[in-house]
Amino acid sequence: MEILRTPDERFENLPGYSFDPHYVDDLPGYADLRMHYVDVRPTPATGTVLCLHGQPTWSYLYRKMIPIFAGAGHRVVAPDLFGFGRSDKPADDGVYTYAFHLESLRQFVVRLDLRDVTLVCQDWGGILGLAIVPGMPERFSRLVVMNTFIPTGRDLGEGFSTWRDYNRSRPDLDVGRLLKRAVPDLSDAEAAAYDAPFPDARYKAGVRRFPELVPADPSMPGAEEGRQARTFWRRDWQGQSFMAVGMRDPVIPPVAMTHLRTLIRGCPAPLELADAGHFVQEHGDVVARAALHSFSAPAGQSSR
């Protein structure tokens, strides 16, 4: 297996992102692959916030949320999935499967022995994150969920189909340009930071594959995990929840988030961000503060 590793110098002087790198290279079943993660630890720390990115982003997406959670006394861990960010990138598109990503994330949580976890997720971070919790519910206490869904093999709608076709037509997807289009006030330097992990198309196998892995048919890998996840979150979830919705998301629109809310036991009314699109974390300071307020509010009080 050819493994690509983005040169460190591409991650120097990124705006708003001065976090020290941390690595784990001994995940069972992932020999020779190194996963990067941000790990900010206040002293003392109260619980852990686990921030999971989606496609085609990386932990840079959480640069506005990490300081807010850490400032409130929480350890904040934000991994880069294999194929993204500072993590290693197998060059063969075929390496990237639903099981490859799901199991690596499970092993990461166990390897770091994360407990009293607040799961913060969006996009594929939600597809994977919401699927791992049912197998280790004792580790998770709270949920902050942004534009994502739990696929079970049903039709995913026109917005997703359009995005998948667009991604297929661009094997060398211009990630920075995409983010700039989705977040109009993103600076050129910030857009370049989203490009940093990908020196050329060889590094983008993970980017190319993710839309193809979403279970759009009941027989696809991941569909059964999605069905189990829906049952768990609707029936068995015991923790606190907070939802933030980017109201301008064409891929996972507000109606999809309304449906997701019905699947999460006890989820209060969402924070609706009128100016946010798919990448809700670009409004992350607002979301993080609102989530912390919601979790600390007396039972029954509004989350906003």
MIKE-433636 format. One line per field, with one value per residue (C-alpha): x, y, z; residue number from 1; residue in one letter. Coordinates in Angstrom, 3 decimals. Layout:
BEGIN
X <- [X, ...] $
Y <- [Y, ...] $
Z <- [Z, ...] $
resi <- [NUM, ...] $
resn <- [A, ...] $
% end
This chain:
BEGIN
X <- [0.000, 1.422, 1.017, 1.309, 2.196, 1.661, 4.854, 4.760, 5.655, 2.256, 0.690, 2.822, 1.245, -2.355, -4.749, -6.486, -4.842, -1.826, -2.490, 0.398, 0.202, -0.256, -0.055, -1.005, 0.530, -0.400, -4.141, -4.906, -5.477, -3.895, -0.205, 2.056, -0.699, -0.296, -3.348, -3.058, -5.190, -5.436, -5.380, -5.914, -5.890, -6.773, -5.641, -7.767, -10.009, -13.695, -14.695, -13.613, -15.012, -14.455, -14.750, -15.236, -14.921, -16.390, -15.577, -13.515, -12.371, -10.077, -9.570, -8.978, -12.777, -12.935, -10.485, -13.279, -14.831, -11.751, -10.812, -14.382, -14.657, -11.132, -11.777, -14.726, -12.372, -12.877, -10.205, -10.720, -9.658, -10.052, -8.657, -8.047, -9.590, -7.213, -6.945, -7.438, -5.521, -2.172, -3.102, -1.609, -3.272, -3.314, -2.949, -5.288, -8.919, -10.031, -8.533, -11.229, -14.345, -17.063, -15.552, -12.041, -13.163, -15.596, -13.203, -10.301, -12.462, -13.547, -9.945, -8.911, -11.460, -10.329, -6.629, -6.944, -9.404, -11.758, -14.518, -17.263, -17.244, -19.208, -19.465, -19.356, -20.071, -21.118, -21.264, -19.270, -18.241, -21.888, -22.382, -19.435, -19.685, -23.364, -22.656, -19.852, -21.675, -24.123, -21.169, -19.594, -22.380, -20.669, -18.018, -20.434, -22.404, -23.427, -24.004, -23.539, -24.815, -24.694, -25.744, -25.519, -27.779, -27.906, -28.105, -29.835, -29.886, -32.788, -32.838, -30.723, -32.401, -31.542, -29.093, -26.845, -27.103, -26.050, -23.072, -22.016, -22.145, -20.155, -17.501, -17.286, -16.628, -13.696, -11.076, -8.788, -11.412, -10.341, -11.089, -10.243, -12.395, -15.285, -15.042, -14.771, -17.953, -19.792, -18.552, -18.445, -16.684, -13.864, -10.514, -8.124, -5.683, -8.369, -9.369, -5.709, -5.585, -8.329, -6.154, -3.034, -3.391, -3.571, -0.462, -1.938, -4.626, -2.719, -3.466, -7.232, -8.249, -10.166, -11.901, -12.938, -14.295, -16.451, -19.609, -19.472, -19.499, -22.740, -25.238, -27.759, -29.005, -30.099, -27.414, -24.500, -21.940, -22.991, -26.740, -27.142, -24.957, -27.201, -30.333, -28.807, -27.731, -31.226, -32.666, -30.085, -30.468, -34.257, -34.725, -31.601, -29.685, -29.578, -27.314, -27.850, -28.145, -27.768, -28.447, -27.289, -28.592, -27.017, -30.163, -28.483, -27.146, -28.122, -26.802, -28.307, -31.154, -33.104, -35.870, -33.311, -32.208, -35.824, -36.095, -32.804, -34.077, -36.977, -34.402, -32.473, -34.172, -34.731, -33.142, -34.340, -35.275, -32.239, -30.174, -30.980, -28.188, -29.735, -26.406, -24.707, -24.492, -23.122, -19.939, -21.636, -18.346, -17.400, -19.904, -18.380, -17.837, -21.573, -22.457, -20.004, -21.170, -24.809, -24.150, -22.312, -25.149, -27.699, -25.850, -25.598, -29.200, -31.766, -33.847, -36.681, -35.108, -34.662, -31.330, -30.987] $
Y <- [0.000, 3.356, 5.850, 9.590, 11.994, 15.726, 17.720, 19.505, 22.862, 23.038, 23.401, 26.323, 29.699, 28.733, 31.490, 30.699, 27.289, 27.195, 23.844, 21.458, 18.221, 14.852, 11.441, 7.832, 5.177, 1.920, 1.544, -2.200, -3.154, 0.030, -0.860, 1.791, 4.425, 7.537, 9.496, 13.120, 14.791, 18.073, 17.591, 20.667, 19.839, 22.472, 21.717, 20.395, 19.177, 18.345, 15.729, 15.478, 17.101, 14.932, 16.934, 14.945, 16.546, 15.443, 15.725, 17.421, 19.152, 18.370, 19.513, 23.070, 23.215, 23.301, 26.151, 28.463, 25.897, 24.392, 27.535, 27.949, 24.385, 24.421, 27.782, 26.196, 23.609, 20.693, 18.601, 18.934, 16.192, 16.678, 13.887, 14.004, 10.951, 8.924, 10.637, 14.100, 16.812, 15.820, 12.129, 9.624, 9.206, 5.818, 6.585, 3.823, 4.979, 1.404, 1.429, 3.825, 1.926, 2.564, -0.088, 1.354, 4.725, 3.441, 0.987, 3.457, 5.901, 3.233, 2.224, 5.849, 6.392, 3.218, 3.946, 7.345, 5.873, 8.828, 9.037, 11.444, 12.476, 15.226, 14.164, 17.162, 16.145, 17.247, 15.654, 12.368, 13.162, 12.543, 9.531, 7.826, 9.376, 8.629, 5.028, 4.342, 5.529, 2.560, 0.202, 2.176, 4.261, 4.287, 6.629, 9.333, 11.854, 14.657, 15.355, 18.472, 17.654, 19.884, 19.278, 15.504, 12.438, 8.729, 6.869, 3.482, 2.723, 4.898, 7.618, 10.521, 13.268, 15.533, 17.680, 14.752, 13.247, 16.558, 16.765, 13.180, 13.809, 17.009, 15.209, 12.407, 14.899, 16.463, 13.870, 16.768, 18.714, 22.281, 22.105, 25.713, 27.018, 24.835, 26.167, 29.715, 29.261, 27.674, 30.275, 33.598, 35.544, 32.991, 34.695, 33.558, 32.439, 30.362, 28.773, 27.936, 26.274, 23.881, 23.088, 22.512, 18.713, 18.099, 19.029, 17.359, 14.927, 11.873, 12.988, 13.236, 9.574, 9.988, 13.086, 11.267, 8.237, 9.605, 10.427, 6.954, 5.331, 6.871, 3.972, 4.868, 1.282, -1.134, -3.631, -1.204, -1.406, 0.946, 0.648, -1.867, 0.233, 3.169, 1.226, 0.177, 3.759, 5.100, 2.623, 3.534, 7.309, 7.154, 4.588, 4.226, 7.531, 8.902, 11.943, 15.621, 16.826, 20.089, 20.692, 23.569, 23.867, 25.715, 26.898, 27.470, 23.951, 22.602, 19.083, 18.423, 20.949, 22.037, 19.510, 16.698, 18.096, 18.329, 14.617, 13.861, 15.643, 13.167, 10.356, 11.750, 11.090, 14.308, 16.615, 20.184, 22.743, 23.546, 26.670, 27.840, 29.786, 31.761, 32.680, 29.284, 26.650, 23.136, 24.007, 25.125, 25.155, 28.391, 29.843, 27.625, 30.187, 30.908, 27.210, 26.225, 28.949, 28.074, 24.373, 25.015, 27.247, 24.574, 21.859, 24.003, 25.242, 23.803, 20.965, 22.209, 25.599, 26.710, 25.804, 29.266] $
Z <- [0.000, -1.048, 1.773, 1.218, 4.002, 3.465, 4.174, 7.530, 5.998, 4.309, 7.771, 8.926, 9.757, 9.046, 10.156, 13.444, 13.747, 16.064, 17.738, 18.324, 16.323, 18.037, 16.389, 16.982, 14.753, 16.482, 15.901, 15.672, 12.054, 10.692, 10.661, 9.164, 9.144, 11.284, 12.434, 13.470, 16.110, 17.965, 21.739, 23.901, 27.620, 30.216, 33.754, 35.286, 32.463, 32.833, 30.295, 26.658, 23.538, 20.447, 17.223, 14.010, 10.593, 7.273, 3.575, 2.195, 5.394, 8.331, 11.925, 10.680, 10.454, 14.269, 14.849, 16.095, 18.433, 20.072, 22.069, 23.340, 24.620, 26.053, 27.687, 29.492, 30.975, 28.582, 26.921, 23.162, 20.743, 16.992, 14.786, 11.067, 9.431, 7.273, 3.897, 5.376, 7.204, 8.670, 8.798, 6.364, 2.994, 1.246, -2.457, -3.656, -3.802, -3.092, 0.410, 1.580, 2.639, 5.184, 7.469, 7.042, 8.396, 11.024, 12.620, 12.629, 14.545, 17.028, 17.574, 18.027, 20.814, 22.570, 22.054, 23.742, 26.265, 25.813, 28.431, 29.462, 25.801, 24.129, 20.485, 18.139, 14.564, 11.094, 7.624, 7.621, 11.177, 12.020, 9.768, 11.470, 14.924, 15.401, 14.333, 16.824, 19.950, 20.111, 20.511, 23.360, 24.944, 28.351, 26.916, 25.654, 27.715, 25.339, 21.651, 19.533, 16.059, 12.996, 9.390, 8.943, 8.787, 9.585, 6.258, 6.157, 2.437, 1.402, -1.264, -0.049, -2.025, -4.916, -2.960, -2.119, -5.606, -7.129, -4.781, -5.508, -9.269, -8.842, -6.787, -9.363, -12.136, -10.280, -9.284, -8.390, -6.449, -5.661, -1.947, -1.122, -3.957, -2.819, 0.745, -0.535, -2.544, 0.391, 2.919, 1.039, 3.817, 4.086, 3.493, 0.777, 3.484, 5.201, 1.898, 1.288, 4.718, 3.627, 0.595, 2.698, 3.144, -0.613, -2.646, -5.744, -6.898, -5.635, -2.070, -2.676, -2.784, 0.480, -0.866, -4.028, -2.225, 0.597, -1.411, -2.955, 0.494, 1.776, 1.983, -0.703, -1.070, 1.694, 0.678, 0.856, 3.684, 6.452, 5.918, 8.739, 11.042, 10.212, 11.099, 14.411, 15.091, 14.452, 16.936, 19.559, 19.280, 19.228, 21.996, 24.143, 24.169, 27.714, 27.324, 26.631, 23.049, 21.161, 17.466, 15.252, 11.698, 8.779, 7.053, 3.675, 3.217, -0.253, 0.464, 3.905, 4.054, 7.144, 6.463, 6.817, 10.154, 11.299, 10.590, 12.350, 15.453, 15.647, 15.774, 18.745, 22.060, 24.010, 21.434, 22.082, 19.446, 17.303, 16.983, 13.447, 11.741, 8.902, 7.304, 7.656, 4.953, 5.081, 6.972, 10.158, 12.081, 10.329, 12.828, 15.477, 18.216, 18.266, 18.193, 20.937, 23.315, 22.710, 23.286, 26.544, 27.713, 26.810, 28.696, 31.811, 31.749, 34.166, 32.788, 30.593, 29.917, 26.293, 24.705, 23.248] $
resi <- [1, 2, 3, 4, 5, 6, 7, 8, 9, 10, 11, 12, 13, 14, 15, 16, 17, 18, 19, 20, 21, 22, 23, 24, 25, 26, 27, 28, 29, 30, 31, 32, 33, 34, 35, 36, 37, 38, 39, 40, 41, 42, 43, 44, 45, 46, 47, 48, 49, 50, 51, 52, 53, 54, 55, 56, 57, 58, 59, 60, 61, 62, 63, 64, 65, 66, 67, 68, 69, 70, 71, 72, 73, 74, 75, 76, 77, 78, 79, 80, 81, 82, 83, 84, 85, 86, 87, 88, 89, 90, 91, 92, 93, 94, 95, 96, 97, 98, 99, 100, 101, 102, 103, 104, 105, 106, 107, 108, 109, 110, 111, 112, 113, 114, 115, 116, 117, 118, 119, 120, 121, 122, 123, 124, 125, 126, 127, 128, 129, 130, 131, 132, 133, 134, 135, 136, 137, 138, 139, 140, 141, 142, 143, 144, 145, 146, 147, 148, 149, 150, 151, 152, 153, 154, 155, 156, 157, 158, 159, 160, 161, 162, 163, 164, 165, 166, 167, 168, 169, 170, 171, 172, 173, 174, 175, 176, 177, 178, 179, 180, 181, 182, 183, 184, 185, 186, 187, 188, 189, 190, 191, 192, 193, 194, 195, 196, 197, 198, 199, 200, 201, 202, 203, 204, 205, 206, 207, 208, 209, 210, 211, 212, 213, 214, 215, 216, 217, 218, 219, 220, 221, 222, 223, 224, 225, 226, 227, 228, 229, 230, 231, 232, 233, 234, 235, 236, 237, 238, 239, 240, 241, 242, 243, 244, 245, 246, 247, 248, 249, 250, 251, 252, 253, 254, 255, 256, 257, 258, 259, 260, 261, 262, 263, 264, 265, 266, 267, 268, 269, 270, 271, 272, 273, 274, 275, 276, 277, 278, 279, 280, 281, 282, 283, 284, 285, 286, 287, 288, 289, 290, 291, 292, 293, 294, 295, 296, 297, 298, 299, 300, 301, 302, 303, 304] $
resn <- [M, E, I, L, R, T, P, D, E, R, F, E, N, L, P, G, Y, S, F, D, P, H, Y, V, D, D, L, P, G, Y, A, D, L, R, M, H, Y, V, D, V, R, P, T, P, A, T, G, T, V, L, C, L, H, G, Q, P, T, W, S, Y, L, Y, R, K, M, I, P, I, F, A, G, A, G, H, R, V, V, A, P, D, L, F, G, F, G, R, S, D, K, P, A, D, D, G, V, Y, T, Y, A, F, H, L, E, S, L, R, Q, F, V, V, R, L, D, L, R, D, V, T, L, V, C, Q, D, W, G, G, I, L, G, L, A, I, V, P, G, M, P, E, R, F, S, R, L, V, V, M, N, T, F, I, P, T, G, R, D, L, G, E, G, F, S, T, W, R, D, Y, N, R, S, R, P, D, L, D, V, G, R, L, L, K, R, A, V, P, D, L, S, D, A, E, A, A, A, Y, D, A, P, F, P, D, A, R, Y, K, A, G, V, R, R, F, P, E, L, V, P, A, D, P, S, M, P, G, A, E, E, G, R, Q, A, R, T, F, W, R, R, D, W, Q, G, Q, S, F, M, A, V, G, M, R, D, P, V, I, P, P, V, A, M, T, H, L, R, T, L, I, R, G, C, P, A, P, L, E, L, A, D, A, G, H, F, V, Q, E, H, G, D, V, V, A, R, A, A, L, H, S, F, S, A, P, A, G, Q, S, S, R] $
% end
